[in-house]
Amino acid sequence: MKNVKDMLRPLVSVVGLLIGVGLYQFALRFPEPWSSVVIGLYFAALGVAAFLYGRSERWIRVLGVVLIVFGLVRVFL
């Protein structure tokens, strides 16, 4: 079972990357400053997801916090 998980990881990564690029392009359709706000919220949401996903791995939780902070800074500055 673990072998199947390892084989699916690259596929899931590529699909996630394509979804991220699509969401970014969608956010660019909004007029400024709303596009920056939406992109910042995307980063913050990704950070929350990474933080919740990385329960046992400290570096993933740190990455989640960094993404949350970056997203909030992008929204408010």
C-alpha positions in Angstrom: 0.0 0.0 0.0 2.8 2.4 0.8 4.3 1.8 -2.6 1.1 3.0 -4.3 1.1 6.1 -2.1 4.6 6.8 -3.2 3.7 6.4 -6.9 0.7 8.8 -6.6 2.6 11.6 -4.8 4.1 13.1 -8.1 0.7 13.0 -9.7 -1.0 14.7 -6.8 1.8 17.3 -6.7 1.3 18.1 -10.4 -2.5 18.4 -10.0 -2.0 20.6 -7.0 0.4 22.8 -9.0 -2.1 23.1 -11.9 -4.9 24.0 -9.5 -2.7 26.7 -7.9 -1.7 28.2 -11.2 -5.4 28.2 -12.2 -6.5 29.9 -9.0 -3.7 32.5 -9.4 -4.8 33.3 -12.9 -8.4 33.6 -11.8 -7.3 36.0 -9.0 -5.6 38.3 -11.6 -8.9 38.9 -13.2 -10.0 41.1 -10.3 -9.2 44.8 -10.4 -6.6 46.0 -8.0 -6.4 46.0 -5.0 -8.8 43.0 -4.9 -6.5 40.7 -6.9 -3.7 41.2 -4.3 -6.3 40.6 -1.5 -7.5 37.4 -3.1 -3.9 36.1 -3.7 -3.0 36.9 -0.1 -6.0 35.0 1.1 -4.9 32.0 -1.1 -1.5 32.0 0.5 -3.1 32.2 4.0 -5.5 29.4 3.2 -2.6 27.3 1.9 -0.7 28.0 5.1 -3.6 26.9 7.3 -3.9 23.7 5.2 -0.2 23.0 5.6 -0.3 23.7 9.3 -3.2 21.3 9.8 -1.7 18.7 7.5 1.7 18.7 9.2 0.7 17.6 12.6 3.7 15.3 13.1 6.3 17.2 11.0 7.6 20.4 12.4 9.0 21.9 9.2 5.6 21.6 7.5 4.0 23.4 10.4 6.7 26.1 10.2 6.1 26.4 6.4 2.3 26.8 7.2 3.0 29.7 9.6 5.3 31.4 7.1 2.6 31.1 4.4 -0.1 32.5 6.8 2.1 35.4 7.7 3.1 36.1 4.1 -0.6 36.0 3.0 -1.7 38.4 5.7 1.1 40.8 5.0 0.2 40.7 1.3 -3.5 41.4 2.1 -2.8 44.3 4.5 0.3 46.0 2.9 
